[in-house]
Amino acid sequence: MDPPQASTRTTKSSSINHMFEIKKLTGFVGAEMRGPNLAKGIDEAMAHALREALAVHHMIVLRGQQLSLDGQKSLNSVFGPAMRLPYVKPLDDDPEVIAVLKEAHEVNTGVFGGEWHSDFSFLENPPAGSVLNAIEVPEVGGDTVWSSQAAAYASLPRNLKAIVDHHKAVHVGAPYGVKHAPPKEDQANGSIQMSRGDPNADREILHPSVITDPASGAKALFLNPIYTTRFDGISDNESRPILDAIYKHATRPDFSCRLRWQPGDVAVWNNRTTLHYATNDYDGTRRLLYRTTYSAAPPA
């Protein structure tokens, strides 16, 4: 099936236009915003413009911000209450911030987020979105890719759409649990410390396979190549080929945006209407970004 036509919704509403220069990065996901220095403060008009831009584009990047951690946390609060992520060790002096770090000597190993996924969908209330603040990035490599699950749902073949419209999905935190934990040699290691062996992560959590974004009204797939194990009422074996077909469709380049980071960039994304992927093509180079996360009502 052909991809849906790019939305005709304007990328410059009045509230955005007088504050930001905004440029779409692809037809379906991602926009670059330039304008005020967020470190000088975010008033309610600016906050509204940021929320509106995220609702339209699912991911926004603000160039050249050079935000402090306090500034990043202020930006995070524009989109929702701060959420402390489980299983990943935060900064020693700030439980709301994770250092997404890979040192130059960490080679021939996995990378944090190095598969298509949305974050922690196996939680009863998964993260609504995140803010990622680029401190030190390779000259080449270390990009992040997002895929619009609203565009993926809109163009999903009819036979697959009938399944996701009528079946919830089962999510399990296998990498952090006991029953299905990956072998140590397949686990990402290095500077990012993760806790594992939690039996609570083995619980099956049900979420709708298709959710509605409250900010935009868009319907989006909410399935996860890492954490979704099956559809409710359908066995694992029967679900697997269906899920594989959906993931192949949902991660098409047509629906995706690849961000080449620059120091000082700050990206914000909707964790429920996108999948994302961290590329691992920069062995021998240090990469450091700080991440905060925000919450909202459970997906529905």
Rosetta blueprint (number, residue, H / E / L):
1 M L
2 D L
3 P L
4 P L
5 Q L
6 A L
7 S L
8 T L
9 R L
10 T L
11 T L
12 K L
13 S L
14 S H
15 S H
16 I H
17 N H
18 H L
19 M L
20 F L
21 E E
22 I E
23 K E
24 K E
25 L L
26 T L
27 G L
28 F L
29 V L
30 G L
31 A E
32 E E
33 M E
34 R E
35 G L
36 P L
37 N L
38 L H
39 A H
40 K H
41 G L
42 I L
43 D L
44 E H
45 A H
46 M H
47 A H
48 H H
49 A H
50 L H
51 R H
52 E H
53 A H
54 L H
55 A H
56 V H
57 H H
58 H L
59 M E
60 I E
61 V E
62 L E
63 R L
64 G L
65 Q L
66 Q L
67 L L
68 S L
69 L H
70 D H
71 G H
72 Q H
73 K H
74 S H
75 L H
76 N H
77 S H
78 V H
79 F H
80 G L
81 P L
82 A E
83 M L
84 R L
85 L L
86 P L
87 Y L
88 V E
89 K L
90 P L
91 L E
92 D L
93 D L
94 D E
95 P L
96 E L
97 V L
98 I E
99 A E
100 V E
101 L E
102 K E
103 E L
104 A L
105 H L
106 E L
107 V L
108 N L
109 T L
110 G L
111 V L
112 F L
113 G L
114 G L
115 E L
116 W L
117 H E
118 S L
119 D L
120 F L
121 S L
122 F L
123 L L
124 E L
125 N L
126 P L
127 P L
128 A L
129 G E
130 S E
131 V E
132 L E
133 N E
134 A E
135 I E
136 E E
137 V L
138 P L
139 E L
140 V L
141 G L
142 G L
143 D L
144 T E
145 V E
146 W E
147 S E
148 S E
149 Q H
150 A H
151 A H
152 A H
153 Y H
154 A H
155 S L
156 L L
157 P L
158 R H
159 N H
160 L H
161 K H
162 A H
163 I H
164 V H
165 D H
166 H H
167 H L
168 K E
169 A E
170 V E
171 H E
172 V L
173 G L
174 A H
175 P H
176 Y H
177 G L
178 V L
179 K L
180 H L
181 A L
182 P L
183 P L
184 K H
185 E H
186 D H
187 Q L
188 A L
189 N L
190 G L
191 S L
192 I L
193 Q L
194 M E
195 S L
196 R L
197 G L
198 D L
199 P H
200 N H
201 A H
202 D H
203 R L
204 E L
205 I E
206 L E
207 H E
208 P E
209 S L
210 V E
211 I E
212 T E
213 D L
214 P L
215 A L
216 S L
217 G L
218 A L
219 K E
220 A E
221 L E
222 F L
223 L L
224 N L
225 P L
226 I L
227 Y L
228 T E
229 T E
230 R E
231 F E
232 D L
233 G L
234 I L
235 S L
236 D H
237 N H
238 E H
239 S H
240 R H
241 P H
242 I H
243 L H
244 D H
245 A H
246 I H
247 Y H
248 K H
249 H H
250 A H
251 T L
252 R L
253 P H
254 D H
255 F H
256 S E
257 C E
258 R E
259 L E
260 R L
261 W L
262 Q L
263 P L
264 G L
265 D L
266 V E
267 A E
268 V E
269 W E
270 N E
271 N L
272 R L
273 T L
274 T E
275 L E
276 H E
277 Y E
278 A E
279 T L
280 N L
281 D L
282 Y L
283 D L
284 G L
285 T L
286 R L
287 R E
288 L E
289 L E
290 Y E
291 R E
292 T E
293 T E
294 Y E
295 S L
296 A L
297 A L
298 P L
299 P L
300 A L
